[in-house]
Amino acid sequence: MDVLYLKWHDLDEDKKYIIGALCKKNNKYYFKLSKEHVEEAEKHGFSMFTIPFSDFDKIYESDEIFSIFKIRLPKIENYDEEDLKEFLDEMGMDKFDEFEYLDKTKGIISQDNFIVEKEK
């Protein structure tokens, strides 16, 4: 099972803190917060109010990718066939896969300090 980590990037210290893990298995998405890492991030300015998860004891499960990750994806439904093919070629993908896209792009957007990546 592949795992991508949602990390909060403290820009002042240029340090990333793991907030939780996103997994995809059998076309379902799972997310689990990391209490230890979140507590450390909170010491450096992270706020739990910026994410749609709050229960450290729960493994969140969904048939669709969670909203905090969905906003990091292109709206491929708006692409025509030619543009989609060009986009997939540029990304090195045969077909669009949300998890693979996040892995390739790290889900970086200008609206927040989150990054989605594998653990190094």
BALUM-294212 format. One record per residue (C-alpha): residue in one letter; x, y, z. Coordinates in steps of 0.001 Angstrom, whole numbers, padded with zeros to 6 digits, always signed. Layout:
BALUM-294212
AXYZ...
//
This chain:
BALUM-294212
M+000000+000000+000000D+001352+003404-000962V+001470+006130+001651L+001719+009880+001181Y+002234+012154+004143L+000440+015438+004653K+003096+017767+006004W+002898+021299+007298H+005811+023459+006200D+007012+025954+008788L+008352+028627+006457D+010157+030516+009244E+012331+027530+010119D+012065+025835+006708K+011063+022610+008433K+008295+020145+007563Y+006145+018400+010157I+004088+015302+009391I+000424+015896+010154G-000897+012544+009004A-000765+009750+006440L-002926+009311+003338C-003277+005791+001937K-005172+004377-001000K-006196+000728-001067N-008826-001004-003185N-010100+002359-004512K-010691+003700-000996Y-008815+006488+000727Y-007681+006402+004336F-006219+009147+006500K-004717+008940+009989L-003462+011874+012046S-000115+011609+013831K-000654+012942+017351E+003043+013087+018218H+003945+014997+015057V+000939+017339+015247E+001813+018263+018829E+005363+019089+017727A+004068+021168+014790E+001707+023061+017112K+004747+024211+019127H+005903+025937+015936G+002643+027609+014918F+000545+024878+013269S-003191+024982+014052M-005541+022004+013870F-008239+024431+012674T-006570+024382+009235I-007435+020726+008551P-010743+018835+008352F-009626+016081+010771S-009635+016162+014563D-009754+012633+016013F-006321+011151+016655D-007793+007714+017385K-009727+007428+014139I-008735+006153+010721Y-010793+008252+008342E-012134+006332+005342S-013746+007568+002129D-014618+006411-001381E-013492+009847-002596I-010294+011691-001833F-010591+013994+001187S-011262+017702+000607I-007849+018889+001810F-006307+016802-000983K-009006+017398-003594I-008263+021139-003702R-004736+020204-004834L-005973+018419-007949P-006687+019831-011394K-010312+019831-012541I-009738+017321-015323E-013478+017130-016012N-013066+020559-017625Y-010374+019327-020029D-011301+018387-023557E-009889+015135-024921E-006871+016761-026582D-005936+018852-023540L-006319+015843-021243K-004043+013741-023439E-001430+016516-023478F-001698+016932-019698L-001298+013188-019083D+001706+013065-021425E+003341+015965-019556M+002710+014210-016237G+003955+010851-017522M+000625+009218-016744D-001432+006801-018859K-004637+007809-017086F-005387+010349-014390D-004952+009023-010882E-005402+011436-007967F-002948+009656-005692E-000266+009476-008389Y-000798+013143-009255L-000289+014177-005621D+002837+012040-005468K+004262+013712-008585T+003350+017321-007728K+003476+017205-003910G+000071+018906-003921I+001578+022340-003474I-000853+025262-003760S-000330+028926-002934Q-003190+029100-000396D-001500+027147+002414N+001727+025680+003780F+000926+022012+003205I+002855+019557+001085V+002015+015955+000218E+004951+013622-000180K+006429+010263+000590E+008645+009994+003614K+012283+010259+002688
//
